[in-house]
């Protein structure tokens, strides 16, 4: 069964699967450019609704496979919602995580309707740095000097990228200044909500409460769908639009979110962060090739600074952890495994 095979991934298989996950994540921008009539909140509603429907089907199968593989076990006293979908109605952190996912889903799709795919993805790429900053402020997690340097450099890249575009937008009467401002603000909500999400989950784990992120994605999708439904009506989407948005709900969100959790079981956190950066590259290339969104010079330069800062920070973190790790224990012959 495919679910059972995914529970026994090698490191190499996990790397290739994570690359496939970033490919699936990266199609949101180019697919949103294929829509004919769906308006802003309607786009968000249908994508979130199809994500929720997909996870309502996937999660029970997934959790049953995990129990069969011995990765999880049924807990005494767990209700139907927790057993089949992993929902934790009594957990405050779980609902906060779901609300954060809802904010991310809504802000991301709204941002794509206001500004370019490249602008949105570059802002989102800075998510790990926002997370580090929020964790420092709210749970006192200390940041190494390299992370502070990465935050400053990435911030400079974002300021340059948006500063150049803002100047053009406000000095050129033909430019859409309001769209750039609103798109930028909506884009910024995504990494900020993500930072709060990861910090809440980390804090709950420190206090002995484990939060499964895939069920909280389901909650986020449901909240987003119900919250945007009144603003999405009356519906204007064509049958083709709904098909594209169903594709986003299943292939761009539900499936890769579940697969990313599987990859995290076999990959170290820095590896996941580095591979996740491929989404930015893939997403900009797809929009360039199939939606005629050619990234401007300021986006390429500013985005390169942001990605370079993230890449350097993760590589240095990886090396630091490797240097601090104790050497592997010798086997019975006295040789060190390698």
Residue pairs with C-beta under 8 A, 6 or more apart in sequence:
1 65
3 61
3 62
3 64
3 65
3 66
4 65
4 68
4 69
6 17
6 65
6 259
6 262
7 65
7 66
7 69
7 71
7 262
8 69
9 17
9 262
9 263
9 265
9 266
10 266
11 266
11 267
13 266
14 262
14 263
14 265
14 266
14 267
15 267
15 271
15 275
17 259
17 262
17 263
18 259
18 260
18 263
18 267
18 271
18 272
18 275
18 276
19 275
19 278
20 256
20 259
21 256
21 259
21 260
21 263
22 256
22 275
22 276
22 278
22 279
22 282
23 278
23 282
24 251
24 252
24 255
24 256
25 252
25 256
25 279
25 283
26 278
26 279
26 280
26 282
26 283
26 286
27 247
27 248
27 251
27 252
27 283
27 286
28 108
28 109
28 112
28 248
28 252
28 283
29 112
29 117
29 120
29 121
29 283
29 284
29 286
29 287
29 291
29 293
30 117
30 283
30 286
30 287
30 290
30 291
31 244
31 247
31 248
31 252
32 43
32 109
32 112
32 113
32 117
32 248
33 117
33 287
33 290
33 291
33 293
34 240
34 244
34 291
35 43
35 237
35 241
35 244
35 245
36 238
36 240
36 241
37 236
37 237
37 238
37 241
38 46
38 236
38 237
38 238
38 241
38 242
38 245
39 232
39 236
40 109
40 110
40 113
41 110
41 228
41 231
41 232
42 228
42 232
42 233
42 235
42 236
42 237
43 109
43 113
43 245
44 105
44 106
44 109
44 110
44 224
44 228
44 232
45 224
45 225
45 228
45 229
45 232
46 232
46 237
46 241
46 242
46 245
46 246
46 249
47 105
47 109
47 245
47 248
47 249
47 252
47 253
48 102
48 105
48 106
48 220
48 221
48 222
48 224
48 225
48 228
48 249
49 221
49 225
49 249
50 245
50 246
50 248
50 249
50 250
50 254
51 105
51 217
51 218
51 221
51 248
51 249
51 250
51 253
51 254
52 218
52 221
52 222
52 225
52 249
53 249
54 249
54 250
54 253
54 254
54 255
55 85
55 214
55 215
55 217
55 218
55 221
55 254
55 258
56 85
56 218
58 254
58 255
58 258
59 84
59 85
59 86
59 214
59 215
59 218
59 258
60 84
60 85
62 214
62 258
63 72
63 83
63 84
63 85
63 86
66 72
67 73
67 74
74 83
75 82
79 89
81 87
81 89
82 88
82 89
85 215
85 218
86 212
86 214
86 215
87 94
87 215
87 218
87 219
88 94
88 211
88 215
91 204
91 209
91 211
93 200
93 201
93 203
93 204
93 209
93 211
94 211
94 215
94 216
94 219
95 219
96 196
96 197
96 200
97 197
97 200
97 201
97 211
97 213
97 216
97 219
97 220
98 216
98 217
98 218
98 219
98 220
98 222
98 223
99 220
99 223
100 193
100 194
100 196
100 197
100 200
100 220
101 193
101 197
101 216
101 217
101 219
101 220
101 221
101 223
101 224
102 219
102 220
102 221
102 223
102 224
102 227
103 189
103 190
103 193
103 220
104 189
104 190
104 193
104 194
104 197
104 220
105 220
105 221
105 224
105 253
106 224
106 227
106 228
107 186
107 187
107 189
107 190
107 193
108 120
108 124
108 186
108 187
108 190
110 186
111 119
111 120
111 183
111 184
111 186
111 187
111 189
111 190
112 120
112 183
113 183
114 179
114 180
114 182
114 183
114 186
115 179
115 180
115 182
115 183
115 184
115 187
116 183
116 287
116 293
116 295
116 299
117 283
117 284
117 286
117 287
117 291
117 293
118 283
118 284
118 287
118 293
118 295
118 299
118 303
119 161
119 162
119 165
119 180
119 183
119 184
119 187
119 299
120 183
120 187
120 190
121 279
121 280
121 283
121 284
122 158
122 161
122 280
122 299
122 302
122 303
122 306
122 307
123 158
123 184
123 187
123 188
123 190
123 191
124 187
124 190
124 191
124 280
125 277
125 279
125 280
125 303
125 306
125 307
125 310
126 154
126 155
126 158
126 191
126 306
126 310
127 190
127 191
127 194
127 195
128 273
128 310
128 313
128 314
129 147
129 150
129 151
129 154
129 309
129 310
129 313
130 191
130 192
130 194
130 195
131 191
131 194
131 195
131 198
131 199
132 141
132 143
132 147
132 151
133 143
133 151
133 195
134 192
134 195
134 196
134 199
135 141
135 195
135 198
135 199
135 202
136 142
136 143
138 199
138 203
139 199
139 202
139 203
139 206
141 202
144 317
144 320
146 312
146 313
146 316
146 317
147 313
147 317
149 309
149 313
150 309
150 310
150 312
150 313
151 309
153 305
153 308
153 309
154 305
154 306
154 309
154 310
156 305
157 301
157 302
157 303
157 304
157 305
157 306
157 308
157 309
158 302
158 306
159 302
160 298
160 301
160 302
160 305
161 298
161 299
161 301
161 302
161 303
161 306
162 180
162 184
162 302
164 298
164 302
165 180
165 296
165 298
165 299
166 177
166 180
166 181
168 175
169 175
169 176
169 177
169 180
169 181
170 177
200 211
201 211
201 213
204 210
204 211
205 211
212 261
213 257
213 261
214 257
214 258
214 261
217 253
217 254
217 257
221 249
221 253
237 245
260 272
263 272
264 272
267 275
268 318
268 321
270 314
270 315
270 317
270 318
270 321
271 318
273 310
273 314
274 311
274 314
274 315
277 307
277 310
277 311
280 303
280 307
281 307
284 295
284 303
287 293
288 294
288 295
295 303
327 336
328 336
328 337
330 336
330 337
331 337
